[in-house]
Amino acid sequence: MGGMTELAPSLVEIARRYGIATEYDDWTGRRVRVSEATLVAVLAALGVAARTEQERNAALTAQLRSYWARQLPATIVGRTGAQTRFWVHVTHGEPAEVWLQLEDGTVRGPVQQVDNFTPPFELDGRWVGEASFVLPADLPLGYHRVHLRSGDSETSTALIMTPDWLGLPEQLGARRAWGLAAQLYSVRSRQSWGVGDLTDLADLAVWSASRHRADYVLVNPLHAAAPSGPTSPIEPSPYLPTSRRFFNPIYLHVEAIPEFADLRKRGRVRRLRSEVQQRAAELDAIDRDGAWAAKRAALKLLHRVPRSAGRELSYAAFRDREGRALDDFATWCALAEKYGGDWHHWPESLRHPNAAGVAGFVEKHSDTVDFHRWLQWQLDEQLASAQSQAVRAGMALGIMHDLAVGVHPNGADAWALQEVLALGVTAGAPPDEFNQLGQDWSQPPWRPDRLDHQEYGPFRALIRAVLRHAGGVRIDHIIGLFRLWWIPDGAPPTQGTYVRYDHEAMIGIVAL
């Protein structure tokens, strides 16, 4: 790399401000300087034009102005036992009153102000002053809010108080624990439809706990696969899901759904299962597409069975809890059935959840959308049952889930979370001892700036979902919560660079 031209100081500075590495040490310990083309492309994925000196200077000015225009940081992250200091911006010379509203509604204040000698900044003819505050050390864990009042204006921001230390789970005590690792699709029984399901998982957990004193079963990612259409092939890799927030209905055990008892066409369902089992025995392989086609036909029948008043209330509570994210996911599934699994090729009016044609599509295809919502409710119930049975059988942890590093670029999460995922780049890995060409995983990475501005809402929802019915979680490529290798579209993996994430926030949220 000795012959590479020096990077412009303005490009180095703007990259630094956005957490983009301009050089790094490779697997041999050699210092590698990142190319200008890579830095410009990665900055573009963060919405920053940096091709020319003029653009870079404009970006630096805009970033500085944006900092001073904010009255409070987008998100404040604190750790128990550590002092948390943060800044506020008010009109120079005006008082700043800061107080807290805790997650349970309790109001705490005022917050202590400490010295800050930063000179004021002129912003559109107004002088803005900076003050610093320190949070009390005894704040409880949780998602709180910091409030600021100055003059006639009042604003607030997120405060995430995270644990300093987790230690081992209390239920393990000091003893060592062991468990099984299983690819659930291969854990088949005489009752399953050619693919292992959540009843098979519960049975495996109960057997290993009661007979062999296992404390957990670690499974492959159970995330929803792409696409969910009746004819398109299912993506076989559990590490390239359409959504990490929602689950794969191929793992449902049809006969475990309560409405199966009231289904008049039970004979048809049993025939579907028998055909799938026969085909699976002949193939001696995992036939996801055949299994899903049969299950989908049976589940469609069950979706139409009237539910009891209690079951209807339970479904309504699930929909309320999952909110807009569930609606978006179910809408994507219905759209994918009609237009194919790549939303980039859909009609323009459907390429974003808020696009002009989406509401009309949902109204016209309300039954299909509800079917996909209903599938996630059934999955939630069967996941809860598997975890409950595992723990009741004596497991200290129960089911341990696996969180994939990212999502399919054409799938449901990429469609629903366009604002918080980086476009124009993919995540991967640089060259190393095992793969000297590097790796491109084709997945769009989180935008660290947008996560911060959205108070880490999408990431919090993801972690909450994967842990809801779990005794633990394995996080694939955990270093990705610290930094990720971003590769510009069209470039080889060797031409990427590292982008930093706020690990205090990311790891803190997982721990919380």
C-alpha positions in Angstrom: 0.0 0.0 0.0 3.1 2.2 0.1 2.3 3.8 -3.3 -1.3 4.9 -2.4 -1.7 8.7 -2.3 -2.3 10.4 1.0 -5.9 10.9 2.0 -7.1 14.5 2.2 -7.2 15.7 5.9 -10.9 16.7 5.4 -11.8 13.2 4.3 -9.9 11.7 7.3 -11.8 14.0 9.7 -15.3 13.4 8.3 -14.6 9.7 8.4 -13.4 9.9 12.0 -16.6 11.8 13.0 -18.8 9.1 11.6 -16.8 6.2 13.1 -15.3 5.0 9.9 -11.7 3.5 10.0 -9.3 5.1 7.5 -6.7 2.4 8.3 -6.6 -0.9 10.2 -4.2 -3.8 11.0 -4.9 -6.8 8.9 -4.6 -10.5 10.0 -0.8 -10.5 9.5 -0.4 -7.3 11.6 0.3 -5.1 8.6 -1.1 -1.6 8.7 -3.6 -1.1 5.7 -4.7 2.3 4.6 -8.3 2.4 3.3 -8.8 3.8 -0.2 -10.5 7.1 -0.9 -13.1 5.3 -3.1 -14.1 3.1 -0.2 -14.4 6.0 2.3 -16.5 8.0 -0.1 -18.8 5.1 -0.8 -19.2 4.2 2.9 -19.9 7.9 3.8 -22.5 8.0 1.0 -24.3 5.0 2.6 -24.5 7.2 5.7 -26.0 10.1 3.6 -22.8 12.1 3.5 -21.5 13.4 0.2 -17.7 13.5 0.3 -16.4 13.1 -3.2 -14.8 16.6 -3.5 -13.1 19.0 -1.1 -16.1 21.3 -1.3 -18.5 18.5 -0.4 -16.3 17.4 2.5 -16.1 20.9 4.0 -19.9 21.3 3.6 -20.4 17.9 5.4 -18.1 18.9 8.3 -19.9 22.2 8.6 -23.3 20.5 8.5 -22.2 17.9 11.1 -21.0 20.7 13.5 -24.2 22.7 13.0 -26.3 19.6 13.6 -24.5 19.0 16.9 -25.1 22.6 18.2 -28.7 22.6 16.9 -29.6 19.6 19.2 -30.6 20.6 22.7 -29.9 17.1 24.1 -28.0 14.0 22.8 -30.3 11.7 20.8 -29.7 8.9 23.3 -27.9 8.9 26.6 -26.5 5.5 27.8 -25.4 5.0 31.4 -24.0 2.1 33.4 -24.8 1.3 37.0 -22.0 2.2 39.3 -20.4 4.6 36.8 -20.8 8.4 36.5 -22.8 9.4 33.4 -22.1 12.9 32.1 -23.9 14.5 29.2 -24.2 17.9 27.6 -27.2 20.2 26.9 -27.5 23.1 24.5 -29.5 26.3 25.3 -29.4 29.9 24.3 -26.2 31.3 25.8 -26.9 32.8 29.2 -30.3 31.2 29.7 -30.8 28.8 32.6 -31.1 25.0 32.0 -33.4 22.9 34.2 -32.9 19.1 33.9 -34.9 16.4 35.5 -35.6 12.6 35.0 -38.7 10.6 34.5 -38.0 6.9 35.3 -39.6 4.0 33.4 -42.1 3.5 36.2 -43.3 7.2 36.0 -41.3 8.4 39.1 -39.9 12.0 38.6 -36.4 12.7 39.9 -34.7 16.0 39.9 -33.1 18.4 39.6 -30.0 16.8 38.0 -26.7 18.2 39.1 -24.9 20.6 36.8 -21.0 20.6 36.6 -18.5 22.9 35.0 -18.2 23.1 31.2 -16.0 25.8 29.8 -16.8 25.2 26.1 -17.2 28.6 24.4 -20.6 29.4 22.9 -21.3 28.7 19.2 -23.1 31.1 16.8 -25.9 29.4 15.0 -28.0 31.5 12.6 -27.5 34.6 14.6 -28.1 33.0 18.0 -25.4 32.2 20.4 -25.8 28.6 21.8 -24.2 27.7 25.1 -23.2 24.2 26.3 -23.7 23.0 29.9 -22.9 19.6 31.4 -24.9 17.5 33.8 -24.1 14.4 35.8 -26.7 11.7 36.5 -27.2 10.4 40.1 -25.3 7.2 40.7 -28.3 5.3 42.2 -30.6 5.2 39.1 -32.4 1.9 38.5 -31.9 -0.2 35.4 -34.3 0.5 32.5 -35.4 2.9 29.8 -36.0 6.3 31.3 -36.2 9.9 29.9 -34.1 13.1 30.5 -36.1 16.3 30.4 -34.7 19.8 29.7 -36.5 23.1 30.1 -34.9 26.4 29.2 -37.0 29.6 28.7 -40.1 28.7 26.8 -38.8 25.5 25.3 -38.9 22.0 26.7 -37.6 18.7 25.2 -36.6 15.2 26.3 -34.4 12.3 25.2 -33.9 8.6 26.0 -31.8 7.5 28.9 -30.8 3.8 28.9 -29.4 2.6 32.2 -27.6 -0.7 31.7 -26.1 -3.2 34.1 -22.4 -3.1 34.8 -22.1 -6.8 35.3 -24.4 -9.8 34.6 -22.5 -12.8 35.9 -23.9 -16.3 35.6 -27.7 -16.8 35.7 -28.9 -17.2 39.3 -30.6 -20.5 38.5 -27.2 -22.1 37.6 -25.6 -21.3 40.9 -22.0 -22.3 40.9 -22.4 -25.6 39.0 -21.3 -26.2 35.5 -24.1 -26.7 32.9 -24.3 -28.7 29.7 -26.8 -28.9 26.9 -27.5 -30.0 23.3 -27.0 -28.0 20.1 -29.5 -28.9 17.4 -30.5 -27.8 14.0 -34.3 -27.8 14.6 -35.2 -28.6 11.0 -33.4 -32.0 11.4 -35.0 -32.9 14.7 -37.8 -34.9 13.2 -40.2 -37.3 14.9 -43.0 -39.6 13.7 -45.4 -36.7 14.2 -43.5 -34.0 12.3 -44.2 -32.9 8.7 -40.8 -33.8 7.3 -39.2 -30.9 9.2 -38.5 -30.7 12.9 -41.0 -28.4 14.7 -41.5 -26.7 18.0 -43.3 -29.7 19.5 -40.2 -31.8 18.6 -38.0 -29.1 20.2 -40.1 -29.3 23.4 -39.9 -33.1 23.4 -36.1 -33.0 22.9 -35.8 -30.5 25.8 -38.0 -32.6 28.2 -36.1 -35.8 27.3 -32.6 -34.4 27.7 -33.6 -32.6 30.9 -35.5 -35.4 32.6 -33.3 -38.3 31.5 -29.9 -36.7 31.3 -30.1 -33.5 33.4 -29.3 -31.1 30.5 -29.8 -27.4 31.2 -30.4 -26.1 27.7 -31.0 -26.8 24.1 -29.3 -24.4 21.7 -31.1 -24.2 18.3 -30.2 -22.6 14.9 -31.8 -19.2 14.2 -35.6 -19.7 13.9 -36.0 -16.4 12.1 -38.5 -16.0 9.3 -37.2 -17.2 6.0 -37.5 -15.5 2.6 -39.6 -15.6 0.7 -42.9 -16.8 2.1 -44.8 -17.4 -1.2 -46.4 -20.7 -2.0 -44.3 -21.4 -5.0 -41.0 -19.7 -4.5 -38.2 -21.8 -3.0 -37.5 -21.1 0.7 -34.0 -19.6 1.6 -32.3 -22.6 3.2 -29.8 -20.7 5.3 -31.1 -19.7 8.7 -28.4 -17.1 8.7 -29.9 -15.2 5.8 -33.5 -14.5 7.1 -36.1 -12.2 5.7 -36.7 -11.0 9.3 -34.8 -11.4 12.6 -37.7 -9.9 14.5 -40.2 -12.6 13.5 -40.1 -16.4 13.3 -40.4 -19.1 10.6 -43.8 -20.7 10.4 -42.3 -23.9 9.0 -41.5 -24.7 12.6 -45.2 -24.7 13.7 -46.7 -28.0 14.8 -50.1 -27.9 13.1 -51.9 -30.3 15.4 -50.8 -28.3 18.5 -52.9 -25.3 17.4 -56.0 -25.3 19.7 -58.5 -24.7 16.8 -57.3 -28.1 15.3 -59.8 -29.8 17.6 -62.7 -27.9 16.0 -61.5 -28.4 12.4 -64.0 -30.4 10.3 -61.4 -31.2 7.7 -59.0 -33.0 10.0 -58.8 -35.9 7.6 -57.5 -33.7 4.9 -54.8 -32.3 7.2 -53.7 -35.9 8.1 -53.5 -36.8 4.4 -51.3 -33.7 3.8 -49.0 -34.8 6.6 -48.9 -38.4 5.4 -47.9 -37.3 1.9 -45.1 -35.1 3.3 -43.8 -37.8 5.6 -43.8 -40.3 2.7 -41.9 -37.9 0.5 -39.4 -37.1 3.3 -38.8 -40.8 3.9 -38.1 -41.4 0.1 -35.8 -38.4 -0.2 -34.0 -39.0 3.2 -33.4 -35.2 3.1 -34.9 -32.0 4.4 -37.5 -30.9 1.8 -38.4 -27.4 3.2 -40.5 -26.4 0.1 -42.6 -29.6 0.2 -43.1 -29.4 3.9 -44.1 -25.7 3.8 -46.5 -26.1 0.9 -48.4 -28.8 2.8 -48.3 -27.0 6.1 -49.4 -23.8 4.5 -52.5 -25.5 3.1 -53.3 -27.0 6.5 -52.7 -23.7 8.3 -54.9 -21.8 5.8 -57.8 -24.2 6.9 -57.1 -23.6 10.6 -56.9 -19.8 10.1 -60.6 -19.9 9.1 -61.8 -21.9 12.1 -63.8 -19.6 14.5 -62.0 -18.8 17.8 -63.4 -18.8 21.3 -63.8 -15.4 23.0 -60.8 -16.0 25.2 -58.6 -16.9 22.2 -59.8 -13.9 20.3 -58.8 -11.7 23.3 -55.4 -13.4 23.3 -54.9 -12.7 19.6 -55.9 -9.1 20.1 -53.4 -8.7 23.0 -50.6 -10.2 20.8 -51.4 -7.8 17.9 -51.4 -4.8 20.4 -48.0 -5.9 21.8 -46.3 -6.3 18.5 -47.9 -3.2 16.9 -46.8 -1.7 13.7 -43.8 -4.0 13.2 -46.1 -7.0 13.0 -48.4 -5.2 10.5 -45.4 -4.3 8.3 -44.1 -7.9 8.4 -47.5 -9.4 7.6 -47.9 -6.9 4.8 -44.5 -7.7 3.3 -45.4 -11.4 3.3 -48.7 -10.8 1.5 -46.9 -8.5 -1.0 -44.2 -11.1 -1.6 -46.8 -13.7 -2.4 -48.2 -11.5 -5.1 -45.1 -9.7 -6.5 -42.2 -11.9 -5.5 -39.6 -11.9 -2.7 -37.5 -8.9 -3.8 -39.3 -5.6 -2.9 -36.8 -3.6 -5.1 -38.8 -5.0 -8.1 -42.3 -4.3 -6.8 -44.3 -1.4 -8.2 -43.0 2.0 -7.1 -46.0 2.6 -4.9 -45.3 -0.5 -2.8 -41.6 -0.2 -2.1 -41.8 1.4 1.3 -44.3 0.7 4.2 -45.5 4.3 4.0 -45.7 4.3 0.1 -49.0 5.4 -1.5 -50.2 2.0 -2.6 -49.6 0.0 0.6 -52.8 0.9 2.5 -55.0 0.1 -0.4 -53.2 -3.3 -0.9 -53.7 -4.2 2.8 -57.4 -3.3 2.6 -57.9 -5.4 -0.6 -55.9 -8.4 0.8 -56.8 -8.1 4.5 -57.4 -11.8 4.9 -53.9 -12.7 3.5 -52.3 -10.1 5.7 -54.1 -11.4 8.8 -53.1 -15.0 8.0 -49.4 -13.9 8.3 -50.1 -12.0 11.5 -52.0 -15.1 12.9 -49.0 -17.4 12.0 -46.8 -15.2 14.2 -49.3 -15.5 17.1 -49.2 -19.3 16.8 -45.4 -19.2 16.8 -45.4 -17.0 19.9 -47.6 -19.5 21.7 -45.6 -22.6 20.6 -42.3 -20.9 21.5 -43.7 -20.0 24.9 -44.9 -23.6 25.4 -41.5 -25.1 24.4 -39.6 -22.9 26.9 -42.2 -23.5 29.7 -41.9 -27.3 29.2 -38.1 -27.2 29.1 -37.9 -25.3 32.4 -40.6 -27.4 34.1 -38.7 -30.6 33.1 -35.7 -29.3 35.1 -33.7 -27.2 32.7 -31.9 -24.2 34.3 -32.0 -22.2 31.1 -34.3 -24.0 28.7 -34.3 -23.0 25.0 -31.3 -21.0 23.9 -31.9 -19.1 20.7 -29.4 -17.9 18.0 -29.5 -14.4 16.6 -28.2 -14.1 13.0 -25.8 -11.2 12.2 -28.1 -9.6 9.6 -31.0 -10.0 7.2 -31.6 -10.7 3.5 -31.2 -7.4 1.5 -34.5 -8.1 -0.4 -36.6 -9.2 2.6 -39.1 -8.0 5.1 -36.8 -6.2 7.6 -34.9 -4.6 4.7 -38.2 -3.2 3.4 -39.6 -2.2 6.8 -36.4 -0.7 8.3 -35.1 1.2 5.3 -34.4 4.3 7.4 -32.2 2.5 9.8 -30.3 0.1 7.5 -27.4 1.3 5.3 -28.1 1.2 1.6 -25.3 0.9 -1.0 -23.1 -1.3 1.2 -23.1 -4.8 2.6 -21.7 -6.4 5.8 -18.9 -9.0 5.7 -15.4 -9.8 6.9 -11.9 -8.7 5.7 -9.4 -11.2 4.5 -8.1 -13.5 7.3 -6.1 -16.6 7.8 -9.0 -18.8 6.7 -10.4 -16.8 3.8 -7.8 -14.6 2.2 -10.4 -13.1 -0.3 -12.6 -11.8 2.6 -16.3 -12.5 2.9 -19.4 -10.6 1.6 -22.5 -11.7 3.5 -24.8 -9.5 1.2 -26.6 -8.1 4.3 -27.4 -4.4 4.8 -25.8 -3.3 8.2 -27.5 -1.1 10.8 -26.7 2.6 10.4 -25.2 3.6 13.8 -26.3 7.2 13.5 -29.9 6.3 12.8 -30.0 3.7 15.6 -28.9 6.5 17.9 -31.5 9.0 16.6 -34.2 6.3 16.9 -33.2 5.7 20.6 -32.1 2.2 19.5 -35.8 1.3 19.1 -35.4 -1.3 16.3 -32.5 -3.0 18.0 -34.3 -3.0 21.4 -37.3 -4.6 19.7 -35.1 -7.3 18.1 -33.4 -8.3 21.3 -36.7 -8.3 23.2 -38.3 -10.6 20.6 -35.4 -13.1 20.5 -35.3 -13.3 24.3 -39.0 -13.3 25.0 -39.3 -17.1 25.2 -35.7 -18.0 25.7 -33.3 -18.9 28.6 -30.4 -17.4 26.7 -29.2 -16.2 23.3 -26.1 -16.9 21.1 -25.3 -13.8 19.1 -23.7 -14.6 15.8 -20.6 -12.4 15.1 -20.8 -10.6 18.5 -17.9 -8.3 17.4 -20.5 -6.7 15.1 -22.0 -4.9 18.1 -18.6 -3.1 18.3 -17.6 -2.7 14.7 -18.7 -4.2 11.3 -16.8 -4.6 8.0 -18.8 -2.5 5.4 -18.2 -3.3 1.7 -19.4 -0.8 -1.0 -21.8 -2.3 -3.6 -19.8 -3.7 -6.5 -16.5 -3.8 -4.6 -14.7 -7.0 -3.5 -14.6 -7.7 0.3 -10.9 -6.6 0.3 -12.1 -3.1 -0.5 -14.2 -2.6 2.7 -13.5 -0.8 6.0 -14.6 -1.0 9.6 -17.5 1.1 10.9 -17.8 1.6 14.7 -21.0 1.1 16.7 -21.6 2.4 20.2 -20.9 -0.8 22.0 -21.9 0.7 25.3 -25.4 1.1 23.9 -25.5 -2.2 21.9 -24.0 -4.5 24.5 -25.8 -2.6 27.3 -29.2 -3.2 25.7 -28.5 -6.9 25.3 -27.4 -7.1 29.0 -30.4 -5.0 30.1 
